[in-house]
Amino acid sequence: MDIASLIPKQVESFILDQEDLDNPVLKTTSEIFLSSTAEGADLRTVDPETQARLEALLEAAGIGKLSTADGKAFADPEVLRRLTSSVSCALDEAAAALTRMRAENSHNAGQVDTRSLAEACSDGDVNAVRKLLDEGRSVNEHTEEGESLLCLACSAGYYELAQVLLAMHANVEDRGNKGDITPLMAASSGGYLDIVKLLLLHDADVNSQSATGNTALTYACAGGFVDIVKVLLNEGANIEDHNENGHTPLMEAASAGHVEVARVLLDHGAGINTHSNEFKESALTLACYKGHLDMVRFLLDAGADQEHKTDEMHTALMEACMDGHVEVARLLLDSGAQVNMPADSFESPLTLAACGGHVELAALLIERGANLEEVNDEGYTPLMEAAREGHEEMVALLLAQGANINAQTEETQETALTLACCGGFSEVADFLIKAGADIELGCSTPLMEASQEGHLELVKYLLAAGQAGGHEDYFGGHRSGQASGEGGL
């Protein structure tokens, strides 16, 4: 900052210039001011010019004038002495600061700036950029990474630099060698409202799409930049454009949990139940999958269809169950979501919760009436899914709620125990056996499954369990074949 610019013109004469400071005959400013006090001078007698200059300093400092309301000068020598001392010290500091600034400028003047135009832009050095452009460098150069200079400035939020580049006729649509995003997309993604407005004033295309199908509006919605969203919509941004994932701006806002952005989009006519073409995702299913409770509540209040199904035939509740979002699931259930497997779906909310090991969520679903024996498209019950994934706590919950421990799939007669043994989950297998699981059930018994997968310690445990339980056929019939080595041990 230029200190000199902060000092009123009326008081410039108090500051010593460099020649004064270098002159050994002159005393420092403070010495000059304080010498009169040391010599016993009467500070009540101040000549008009000095008084005017002191008053200018005091006024700049917000202290007021040296004269009272009746026009008389301050008569207290101690007050004047302190004021004089404070002012002189301040002047000494200002003079020293100016000296340092002059020295630094002199030093910098001797250095040669070897940066490229791209490097100067990256540093946000407007003066260096101006100098290089004046020397004939092209405003439409690209960085080594293939990014345009204008895009670089917009991504970094360098408003003044963007102004300079545009004034020098930079291409407002320059995507660089990579051909990806435009400067407007970069500014929208970074949340730089002033730069967005600047680019639009230079006729930036508000509906250009990136290589992945995103527009400036898509980026602004994903970032939650409400003011930018409003500006872009007012400039004619398409509210229903889909990116390569099939997501509209509303879906991006919902996925990121930006409620206020979603509100603005709906106010401008966005389709609340629009879904992607390939995956059939909607704003609500995306918000549920991510666990954005406030967004889910907002969308439900706005009329979102909670029974819409994705390409995997998942409802909003099922999407919430995949990642164990308990409060989202509770809200959906309170809003009337179907707790059991919907028609045409492949699995139930409880099966998804069991597979993920989400115990609290499973307890909520069971409390709301979930079917413990409902099977998915593989024929697995929730208990089987929990055992297959090694979730012992979930297994315990389901059994405590009455799940059938020996339920079997129709085609292969798999059980929770055979699935646990196949996965090598010894603790789950132990829990099931102690809870009464039949170790002889299945086309491929638990011992055969453990042997085939090479789970040696589990094989030893099962052999011991079979012998202890009096299952001689189980122990003897498989020991010489599967357990002795043919299964990969």
Residue pairs with C-beta under 8 A, 6 or more apart in sequence:
2 101
3 94
3 97
3 98
3 101
4 12
4 15
4 98
7 15
7 60
7 94
8 56
8 60
10 52
10 53
10 56
11 53
11 56
11 57
11 60
13 53
14 29
14 53
14 57
14 87
14 91
15 91
15 94
15 95
15 98
16 26
16 29
16 91
16 95
18 99
18 102
20 26
21 95
21 99
26 32
27 35
28 92
29 88
29 91
29 92
29 95
30 85
30 88
30 89
30 91
30 92
32 88
33 84
33 85
33 87
33 88
34 84
34 85
34 88
36 43
37 43
37 81
37 84
42 77
43 77
43 80
43 81
43 84
44 73
44 74
44 75
44 77
44 80
46 54
46 66
46 73
46 80
51 66
51 67
51 73
54 66
54 83
54 84
54 87
55 65
55 66
55 67
57 87
58 64
58 65
58 66
58 83
58 87
59 65
63 83
66 73
66 74
67 73
67 74
68 74
74 80
113 120
113 128
113 131
115 123
115 125
115 128
117 129
117 132
117 133
117 137
117 138
117 141
117 149
118 141
118 142
118 143
118 144
118 149
118 152
120 128
120 129
120 132
121 129
121 143
121 149
121 152
121 153
121 158
121 161
121 165
122 143
122 152
122 156
124 153
124 156
124 158
124 161
126 158
126 160
126 161
126 164
129 161
129 164
129 165
130 164
133 139
133 164
133 168
139 149
139 150
139 165
139 168
139 169
139 170
140 148
140 149
140 170
140 171
140 174
141 149
142 148
142 149
142 176
142 177
143 149
143 152
143 176
145 178
146 176
146 177
146 178
147 155
147 176
147 178
148 170
148 171
148 174
148 175
148 176
148 183
149 165
149 170
150 162
150 165
150 166
150 170
150 171
150 172
150 174
150 183
151 174
151 175
151 176
151 181
151 182
151 183
151 186
153 161
153 162
153 165
153 183
153 195
154 162
154 183
154 184
154 186
154 187
154 190
154 192
154 195
154 199
155 186
155 187
155 189
155 190
156 190
157 187
157 190
157 192
157 195
159 192
159 194
159 195
159 198
162 183
162 187
162 195
162 198
162 199
163 198
166 172
166 198
166 199
166 202
172 182
172 183
172 184
172 199
172 202
172 203
172 204
173 182
173 183
173 204
173 205
173 208
174 182
174 183
175 181
175 182
179 211
180 210
180 211
181 189
181 210
181 211
181 214
181 219
182 204
182 205
182 208
182 210
182 216
183 199
183 204
184 196
184 199
184 200
184 204
184 205
184 206
184 208
184 216
185 208
185 210
185 214
185 215
185 216
185 219
187 195
187 196
187 199
187 216
188 196
188 216
188 217
188 219
188 220
188 223
188 225
188 228
188 232
189 219
189 220
189 222
189 223
190 223
191 220
191 223
191 225
191 228
193 225
193 227
193 228
193 231
196 216
196 228
196 231
196 232
197 231
200 206
200 231
200 235
206 215
206 216
206 217
206 232
206 235
206 236
206 237
207 215
207 236
207 237
207 238
207 241
208 215
208 216
209 215
209 241
209 243
212 243
212 244
213 241
213 242
213 243
213 244
213 245
214 243
215 237
215 238
215 241
215 249
216 232
216 237
217 229
217 232
217 233
217 237
217 238
217 239
217 241
217 249
218 241
218 243
218 247
218 249
218 252
220 228
220 229
220 232
220 249
220 261
221 229
221 249
221 250
221 252
221 253
221 256
221 258
221 261
221 265
222 252
222 253
222 255
222 256
223 256
224 253
224 256
224 258
224 260
224 261
225 261
226 258
226 260
226 261
226 264
229 249
229 261
229 264
229 265
230 264
233 239
233 264
233 265
233 268
239 248
239 249
239 250
239 265
239 268
239 269
239 270
240 248
240 270
240 271
240 274
241 248
241 249
242 248
242 276
242 277
243 252
245 276
245 279
246 275
246 276
246 277
246 278
246 279
246 281
247 255
247 276
247 281
247 286
248 270
248 271
248 274
248 283
249 265
249 270
250 262
250 265
250 266
250 270
250 271
250 272
250 274
250 283
251 274
251 276
251 281
251 282
251 283
251 286
253 261
253 262
253 265
253 283
254 262
254 283
254 284
254 286
254 287
254 292
254 295
254 299
255 283
255 286
255 287
255 289
255 290
256 290
256 292
257 287
257 290
257 292
257 294
257 295
258 295
259 294
259 295
259 298
262 283
262 295
262 298
262 299
263 298
266 272
266 302
272 283
272 299
272 302
272 303
272 304
273 282
273 283
273 284
273 304
273 305
273 308
274 282
274 283
275 281
275 282
275 308
275 310
278 311
279 310
279 311
280 308
280 309
280 310
280 311
281 310
282 304
282 305
282 308
282 310
282 316
283 299
283 304
284 296
284 299
284 300
284 304
284 305
284 306
284 308
284 316
285 308
285 310
285 314
285 315
285 316
285 319
286 319
287 295
287 296
287 299
288 296
288 316
288 317
288 319
288 320
288 325
288 328
288 332
289 319
289 320
289 322
289 323
290 323
291 320
291 323
291 325
291 328
292 328
293 325
293 327
293 328
293 331
296 316
296 320
296 328
296 331
296 332
297 331
300 306
300 331
300 332
300 335
304 316
306 315
306 316
306 317
306 332
306 335
306 336
306 337
307 315
307 316
307 337
307 338
307 342
308 315
308 316
309 315
309 342
309 344
309 345
310 319
312 346
313 342
313 344
313 345
313 346
314 322
314 345
315 337
315 338
315 342
315 345
315 349
316 332
316 337
317 329
317 332
317 333
317 337
317 338
317 339
317 349
318 345
318 347
318 348
318 349
318 352
320 328
320 329
320 332
321 329
321 349
321 350
321 352
321 353
321 356
321 358
321 361
321 365
322 352
322 356
323 356
323 358
324 353
324 356
324 357
324 358
324 360
324 361
325 361
326 358
326 360
326 361
326 364
329 337
329 349
329 361
329 364
329 365
330 364
333 339
333 364
333 368
339 349
339 350
339 365
339 368
339 369
339 370
340 348
340 349
340 350
340 369
340 370
340 371
340 374
341 347
341 348
341 349
341 351
341 371
341 374
346 376
346 377
347 376
347 377
348 370
348 371
348 374
348 376
348 382
349 365
349 370
350 362
350 365
350 366
350 370
350 371
350 372
350 374
350 382
351 374
351 375
351 376
351 380
351 381
351 382
351 385
353 361
353 362
353 365
353 382
354 362
354 382
354 383
354 385
354 386
354 389
354 391
354 394
354 398
355 385
355 386
355 388
355 389
356 389
357 386
357 389
357 391
357 393
357 394
358 394
359 391
359 393
359 394
359 397
362 370
362 382
362 394
362 397
362 398
363 397
366 372
366 397
366 401
372 381
372 382
372 383
372 398
372 401
372 402
372 403
372 404
373 381
373 403
373 404
373 407
374 381
374 382
375 381
375 409
376 385
378 409
379 409
379 410
379 411
379 414
380 388
380 409
380 414
380 419
381 403
381 404
381 407
381 416
382 398
382 403
383 395
383 398
383 399
383 403
383 404
383 405
383 407
383 416
384 407
384 409
384 414
384 415
384 416
384 419
386 394
386 395
386 398
386 416
387 395
387 416
387 417
387 419
387 420
387 425
387 428
387 432
388 416
388 419
388 420
388 422
388 423
389 423
390 420
390 423
390 425
390 427
390 428
391 428
392 425
392 427
392 428
392 431
395 416
395 428
395 431
395 432
396 431
399 405
399 435
405 416
405 432
405 435
405 436
405 437
406 415
406 436
406 437
406 438
406 441
407 415
407 416
408 414
408 415
408 441
408 442
412 442
412 443
412 444
413 441
413 442
413 443
414 442
414 443
414 444
415 437
415 438
415 441
415 442
415 446
416 432
416 437
417 429
417 432
417 433
417 437
417 438
417 439
417 441
417 442
417 446
418 441
418 442
418 444
418 445
418 446
418 449
419 449
420 428
420 429
420 432
420 446
421 429
421 446
421 447
421 449
421 450
421 453
421 455
421 458
421 462
422 449
422 450
422 452
422 453
423 453
424 450
424 453
424 455
424 458
426 455
426 457
426 458
426 461
429 446
429 450
429 458
429 461
429 462
430 461
433 439
433 465
439 445
439 446
439 447
439 462
439 465
439 466
439 469
439 471
439 474
440 471
440 473
440 474
442 448
442 449
444 452
445 474
445 478
446 462
447 459
447 462
447 463
447 466
447 474
447 478
447 482
447 483
448 478
448 482
448 487
450 458
450 459
450 462
450 487
451 459
451 478
451 482
451 483
451 486
451 487
451 488
451 489
452 482
452 487
452 488
453 487
453 488
454 487
454 488
454 489
456 489
459 483
459 489
463 475
463 479
463 483
466 474
466 475
467 475
483 489
